[in-house]
Amino acid sequence: MSKKAIEGLQPEIIWQRFFEISQIPRPSKKEEKILDYLRKFANQHSLEMKEDDIHNIVIKVPATKGYENAPTVVVQGHVDMVCEKNKGTEHDFDNDPIKLVRDGDWMAAEGTTLGADNGIGIAAGLALVTDQSVIHGPLELLCTVDEETGLTGANNLGKNLIEGKTLLNLDSEEDGAFYVGCSGGQDTVGIFNIAWDKIPANYKSYELMLDGLKGGHSGLDIANGRANAIKLFARLLLKLKDIDYRIAEINGGSKRNAIPREAEVVIFINESDEAKIKNIADNFVKEILLEFKVNDGGVKVSLTKKETKHEKVFKKDFSDKVVNLLHALPHGIMAMSPDIPDLVETSTNLATIFTQEDKLRVGTSQRSSIDAAKTNISEMVKATFNLAGIDKIEDADSYPGWQPNLDSKILKLSKEVFKVQYGKEPEIKAIHAGLECGILADKYPGLDMVSFGPTIQGAHSPDERVNIKDVEKFYKLLAGILEKIAKSN
């Protein structure tokens, strides 16, 4: 469907820009094509552009005539997207465009993530360049790279790249809310040196697969009670303790900031045990469907005989150690905020497990709006790794949170515009996820910031979708805020 999916949608200019962006592959750390699009866009419209060493880009947009002396406003979003697809979906994220699909009041993609996070924000910023109906002062469109895999674009933002003291972050996902704070994050990775053994005589290889889960964002969806495929897999393998299975390879999850939807293991077994394992798996699925019937009722487990090229398997005591570790590692909510209702304060996500030659890598990520709590849960994960006899522990991608400022001038102004447009007060929230605002404030002290956006559901999963009507409201709100800033000078 793709181009037809946006026909007739308003405002036409933002949907046109979003369509153009969706046709350009932009995986995290592989943003060359979208950056080239931005460079050409700036050149086409004769706009001044800056680019730092890590390829964050700022496009300067002149003020509407008569508002040249208004304060400069930074309009900010990130250009990369999480690349997830359903099993069986043919899609090359390095080369293929996203196929847009309209489903009633929602825009989605065909079997993949949509990239509305944060493509809609970037599209809105670019729409301002040619939308003559929007009154604004000087703008700086700040387009950062590699937000989704560690906020590294913001973390390495160049000095003197922006001049504005007011920043509108367009990377929130709930209509009717302004976000004024976010959690900080920390990745904690454990690495085993695999202890190998010979494949027992006459044992055959099988693929044991667990899938069908919802997954989702490890911060935004951590409170939704969804199942973690890696944790479930550990539970299943523990139920096979009386069967002599041998692991040759185990993999699960795909991204540090996504709740794992799938996990799989290549095992070698005596063919006579196949029926026993299938029976255990069937009973296990019934248990899990009962446990998660409300929050995540789609789990499936399959055992398939499959020829592989594996020539060795994990030693039995090593595989037992790994399974016990996965079962023991904490996952989910650690603490709720005592100050903001329904806000997760601290959490941890058992995100990935990969077999890479002679190494087994277990990836986790911790989040908290309190630095000490973030450090503590990371230390808890490390302690669990150490009890399992892990060979190496790595810390990665640590970033600060954004402390709420309820006396913010831009927050007050934004609330006034919202109330005029919608006749009610907006919700003021903090988010249990990493926004770039915290890092930007650290890089540019004194920035006055607020974050908002349209309703996006299922971010970081193939179920991602953005509400079409909310996109129109979001763009109207953005335009109204910029006009009020310009006219308030």
C-alpha positions in Angstrom: 0.0 0.0 0.0 2.7 2.5 1.2 2.1 5.8 -0.8 -1.6 5.2 -0.9 -1.6 4.9 2.9 -1.1 8.6 3.3 -3.5 9.8 0.6 -6.0 12.4 2.0 -4.3 12.7 5.4 -3.9 16.0 7.1 -1.7 18.0 7.5 -0.6 16.8 4.1 2.9 18.2 4.5 3.9 16.2 7.6 2.6 13.0 6.1 4.5 13.6 2.9 7.7 14.2 4.8 7.0 11.0 6.9 6.5 9.0 3.7 9.8 10.3 2.3 11.6 9.3 5.5 10.0 5.9 5.6 11.4 5.1 2.2 14.9 5.7 3.5 16.6 2.8 5.5 17.8 4.2 8.8 18.9 1.6 11.3 20.7 2.8 14.3 24.4 3.2 13.6 23.6 3.0 9.8 22.1 6.4 9.3 24.1 7.5 6.2 21.2 7.4 3.8 18.8 9.5 6.0 21.7 12.0 6.7 22.3 12.4 3.0 18.6 13.1 2.6 18.8 15.8 5.3 21.8 17.4 3.6 20.1 17.5 0.2 16.9 18.8 1.9 18.9 21.7 3.4 20.6 22.5 0.2 17.4 22.3 -1.8 15.8 24.9 0.4 19.0 27.0 0.7 19.2 26.5 4.4 22.3 26.8 6.6 23.4 23.5 8.0 25.9 22.4 10.7 27.2 18.9 11.3 29.4 17.7 14.1 32.0 14.9 14.1 29.5 12.2 14.9 27.1 13.4 12.2 24.4 15.1 14.3 22.9 17.7 12.0 21.4 21.1 12.7 19.3 22.8 10.0 18.7 26.5 10.5 15.3 27.8 9.5 14.8 31.6 9.1 12.0 33.2 11.1 8.7 34.1 9.6 8.9 37.7 8.3 8.5 40.1 11.1 9.6 37.7 13.8 13.4 37.7 13.2 14.0 39.0 16.8 12.1 36.3 18.5 14.0 33.7 20.6 15.6 30.9 18.7 13.9 27.6 19.3 15.5 24.2 19.0 13.2 21.5 17.5 14.7 18.2 18.2 14.3 14.5 17.2 16.4 11.5 16.3 16.8 10.1 12.8 17.4 6.4 13.6 14.7 3.7 14.2 14.5 0.3 15.9 14.5 -2.4 13.2 12.3 -5.3 14.3 10.3 -7.7 12.1 7.9 -10.6 12.5 9.4 -14.1 12.0 8.7 -15.0 8.3 8.6 -11.3 7.2 11.0 -10.7 4.3 12.6 -7.3 4.9 16.2 -6.0 4.6 16.4 -2.9 6.9 19.6 -1.8 5.3 18.1 -1.5 1.9 14.3 -1.9 1.9 11.7 0.9 2.4 9.1 0.6 5.2 5.8 -0.5 3.7 3.1 1.8 5.2 -0.3 0.4 5.9 -3.4 2.4 7.0 -5.6 0.5 9.5 -8.6 2.7 10.3 -7.4 5.5 12.6 -3.9 4.1 12.7 -0.8 4.1 10.5 1.3 0.9 10.8 3.8 -1.1 8.7 3.7 -4.4 7.0 5.3 -6.9 9.3 8.0 -4.5 10.6 8.5 -1.6 13.0 7.0 1.6 11.6 9.6 4.1 12.5 7.1 6.7 13.8 9.5 6.7 16.7 11.0 9.2 15.9 10.2 9.6 12.2 7.1 11.6 13.0 9.1 14.0 15.1 11.7 14.5 12.3 8.9 14.9 9.7 7.2 17.6 11.8 10.4 19.5 12.0 11.0 19.3 8.3 7.4 20.3 7.6 8.0 23.6 9.3 10.4 24.6 6.6 7.8 24.8 3.9 4.6 25.3 5.8 3.9 29.0 5.3 0.9 28.8 7.7 3.1 28.4 10.8 4.4 31.6 12.4 7.7 31.1 14.2 10.9 32.8 15.1 14.3 31.4 14.1 14.4 27.6 14.3 17.2 25.1 14.7 16.2 21.6 13.6 18.5 19.3 15.6 18.5 15.8 14.2 20.5 13.4 16.3 21.9 10.0 15.4 21.9 6.6 17.1 19.4 7.4 19.9 18.0 3.9 20.0 21.2 2.0 20.8 22.5 4.1 23.6 21.8 7.8 22.9 25.3 8.1 21.5 24.4 11.0 19.1 23.3 13.2 22.0 26.1 11.9 24.2 28.7 13.1 21.7 26.9 16.2 20.6 29.4 18.8 19.3 30.0 22.1 21.2 28.4 25.3 19.7 26.2 23.2 17.5 23.0 24.9 18.7 22.4 28.5 20.0 18.8 28.3 21.1 17.9 28.2 24.9 14.5 26.7 24.4 14.1 23.1 23.1 11.1 21.2 22.0 11.8 17.4 22.0 9.3 15.6 19.6 10.0 12.1 20.8 7.2 11.4 23.3 4.4 9.0 22.5 1.2 10.1 24.2 -1.3 12.6 23.0 -2.4 15.2 25.6 0.7 15.0 27.7 3.8 17.0 28.2 6.9 15.2 29.5 9.2 17.0 31.8 11.5 14.2 33.0 12.9 10.8 32.1 15.0 8.0 33.5 18.7 7.5 33.1 20.0 4.1 31.8 22.8 1.7 32.1 23.7 -1.5 30.2 25.3 -4.4 32.1 26.6 -7.3 30.0 28.0 -10.7 31.1 30.2 -12.8 28.9 30.9 -16.5 29.4 33.8 -18.4 27.8 31.8 -21.5 26.6 32.9 -24.9 28.0 32.5 -27.3 25.1 32.0 -31.1 24.9 31.6 -33.7 22.3 28.2 -34.5 20.9 26.9 -37.8 22.4 26.8 -40.7 20.0 23.6 -41.0 18.0 22.1 -37.7 19.3 20.2 -35.7 16.8 19.9 -31.9 16.5 16.6 -30.1 17.1 15.5 -26.4 17.2 13.5 -25.6 20.3 11.7 -22.3 19.6 9.7 -20.0 21.9 7.8 -17.1 20.2 4.5 -15.3 19.9 5.1 -12.8 22.6 4.3 -9.0 22.3 7.7 -7.7 23.4 7.8 -3.9 23.3 9.9 -1.1 24.7 11.8 -2.1 27.8 10.9 1.2 29.6 7.5 2.2 28.3 6.1 -1.3 28.4 7.9 -2.8 31.4 4.8 -2.0 33.6 2.4 -3.8 31.3 3.2 -7.3 32.7 4.4 -8.8 29.4 6.4 -12.0 29.3 10.1 -12.1 28.6 11.0 -14.8 26.1 14.4 -15.5 27.7 13.0 -15.8 31.2 10.3 -18.2 29.9 12.9 -20.2 28.1 14.9 -20.7 31.3 11.8 -21.9 33.0 11.1 -24.4 30.2 14.7 -25.7 30.2 14.5 -26.2 33.9 11.5 -28.5 33.3 13.7 -30.6 31.1 16.2 -31.4 33.9 15.4 -35.1 33.8 16.1 -35.3 30.1 19.7 -35.5 28.8 19.6 -32.6 26.3 22.7 -30.8 25.2 22.8 -27.2 24.1 24.8 -26.3 21.0 23.6 -22.7 20.6 21.2 -20.4 22.4 19.9 -17.0 21.3 17.1 -14.7 22.4 16.0 -11.1 22.1 17.5 -8.6 19.6 17.8 -5.1 21.2 19.1 -3.8 24.5 15.9 -1.6 24.8 13.3 -4.2 23.8 11.6 -6.9 25.9 12.5 -10.2 24.2 9.7 -11.6 22.0 11.5 -14.8 20.9 14.2 -17.2 22.0 15.6 -20.3 20.5 18.1 -23.1 21.3 19.7 -25.8 19.2 19.8 -28.9 21.2 21.0 -32.4 20.6 18.9 -35.2 22.1 18.2 -38.9 21.9 15.3 -39.2 19.4 13.4 -41.3 21.9 13.1 -38.2 24.1 11.4 -36.1 21.4 7.9 -37.0 22.5 8.7 -36.4 26.2 10.0 -32.9 25.4 7.0 -32.0 23.2 4.6 -33.1 26.0 6.5 -31.0 28.6 6.5 -28.1 26.2 2.7 -28.4 25.6 2.0 -28.4 29.3 4.4 -25.5 29.8 2.5 -23.5 27.2 -0.8 -24.1 29.0 0.7 -22.9 32.2 2.1 -19.7 30.6 -1.1 -18.9 28.7 -2.9 -19.1 32.0 -0.4 -16.9 33.8 -0.2 -14.3 31.0 -3.7 -14.6 29.5 -4.5 -10.9 30.0 -1.1 -9.3 29.4 0.6 -11.5 26.8 -1.4 -14.5 25.8 0.3 -15.6 22.6 3.2 -17.8 23.6 4.1 -20.7 21.4 6.8 -23.4 21.7 7.9 -25.7 18.9 10.4 -28.6 18.7 11.6 -29.3 15.2 14.2 -31.8 14.0 16.7 -29.9 12.1 20.1 -30.8 10.5 22.8 -28.4 11.6 26.5 -27.9 11.2 27.3 -27.9 14.9 30.3 -30.1 15.8 30.2 -29.7 19.6 27.8 -28.9 22.5 28.0 -27.1 25.8 29.3 -29.2 28.7 26.3 -30.2 30.8 27.4 -28.4 34.0 28.0 -25.2 31.9 24.6 -25.3 30.3 23.0 -25.9 33.7 24.9 -22.8 35.0 23.6 -20.7 32.1 20.0 -21.8 32.6 20.1 -21.2 36.3 21.6 -17.7 35.6 18.9 -16.8 33.2 16.3 -18.0 35.7 17.9 -16.0 38.6 18.6 -12.7 36.8 16.1 -10.0 37.8 13.7 -8.6 35.2 10.9 -6.1 35.5 9.9 -3.4 37.9 12.1 -2.9 40.9 10.5 0.3 42.4 7.6 2.7 41.6 7.9 6.4 42.0 6.6 7.7 45.4 6.0 11.1 43.8 4.3 10.6 40.4 1.4 8.2 40.3 1.9 5.1 38.1 5.4 6.0 37.2 8.0 3.2 37.2 11.0 4.6 39.0 13.5 1.7 38.6 13.5 -1.4 36.4 15.8 -3.9 34.7 15.4 -5.8 31.5 17.0 -9.2 30.6 17.3 -8.2 27.0 19.5 -10.5 24.9 21.5 -13.7 24.9 23.8 -14.6 21.9 26.1 -17.4 21.1 29.1 -16.0 19.3 31.8 -18.5 18.4 33.3 -19.4 21.8 31.5 -16.7 23.8 28.0 -16.5 25.3 26.9 -12.9 25.8 24.0 -12.0 28.2 22.8 -8.4 27.8 20.7 -6.5 30.4 19.7 -2.9 30.7 18.8 -0.9 33.9 16.7 2.3 34.1 15.9 4.7 36.9 15.2 8.4 37.5 17.5 8.1 40.5 21.2 7.5 39.7 21.9 5.6 43.0 19.0 3.2 42.3 20.2 2.7 38.7 23.7 1.8 40.0 22.3 -0.5 42.7 20.2 -2.6 40.3 23.2 -2.8 38.0 25.3 -4.1 40.9 22.5 -6.6 41.7 22.8 -8.0 38.1 26.6 -8.1 38.4 26.3 -10.0 41.7 24.1 -12.6 39.9 26.6 -12.9 37.1 29.4 -13.4 39.6 27.5 -16.1 41.5 27.2 -17.9 38.1 31.0 -17.7 37.6 30.8 -15.3 34.6 34.1 -14.7 32.9 33.7 -11.0 32.1 31.4 -8.1 32.9 31.0 -5.0 30.8 29.3 -1.7 31.6 28.0 0.2 28.5 25.8 3.1 27.4 25.3 4.9 30.7 23.4 8.1 30.4 21.8 10.6 32.8 18.2 11.2 33.5 16.2 14.5 33.1 15.2 16.0 36.4 11.7 17.6 36.2 11.4 21.4 36.4 7.7 22.2 37.0 8.5 25.9 37.0 9.9 25.8 33.5 8.9 28.8 31.3 8.4 26.6 28.2 6.2 24.2 30.1 4.0 27.1 31.3 3.7 28.5 27.8 3.0 25.1 26.3 0.3 24.4 28.9 -1.4 27.7 28.0 -1.4 26.9 24.3 -2.8 23.4 25.0 -5.6 24.7 27.1 -6.6 27.3 24.4 -6.6 24.6 21.7 -8.4 21.8 23.7 -10.2 23.5 26.5 -8.6 21.4 29.2 -5.3 21.0 31.1 -2.7 18.7 29.7 -1.2 15.9 31.7 2.3 16.6 33.0 4.4 13.4 33.2 7.8 11.9 33.4 8.7 8.9 31.4 10.4 5.6 32.3 12.6 5.7 29.2 15.7 7.5 28.0 14.9 10.8 26.3 17.8 12.8 24.9 16.7 15.8 27.0 18.8 14.8 30.0 21.9 14.5 27.9 21.2 17.7 26.0 20.8 19.6 29.3 24.1 18.2 30.5 25.8 19.3 27.2 24.1 22.7 27.1 23.4 23.9 30.6 20.4 26.2 30.9 18.3 24.6 28.2 14.5 25.0 29.0 12.8 21.9 27.6 9.5 20.1 27.1 8.8 16.9 25.2 5.5 15.9 23.5 4.2 13.9 20.5 1.3 11.9 19.1 0.0 8.6 20.4 2.4 5.8 19.3 1.7 2.2 20.4 3.9 -0.8 20.3 7.1 1.1 19.7 10.2 -1.1 19.1 8.0 -4.0 17.9 6.3 -4.9 14.6 3.1 -3.9 16.3 4.2 -0.2 16.3 1.5 2.2 15.1 0.8 5.9 15.3 -2.7 7.4 15.7 -3.5 9.5 12.5 -5.8 12.0 14.2 -3.3 12.6 17.0 -0.6 13.4 14.4 -2.8 16.3 13.2 -3.3 17.5 16.8 0.4 17.1 17.6 1.4 19.3 14.6 -1.2 21.9 15.5 0.1 22.0 19.0 3.7 22.4 17.8 2.6 25.2 15.5 0.7 26.9 18.3 3.6 26.8 20.7 6.1 28.2 18.2 3.6 31.0 17.3 3.1 31.9 21.0 6.9 32.0 21.6 7.4 34.2 18.6 4.6 36.6 19.6 5.5 36.7 23.2 8.9 38.3 22.5 
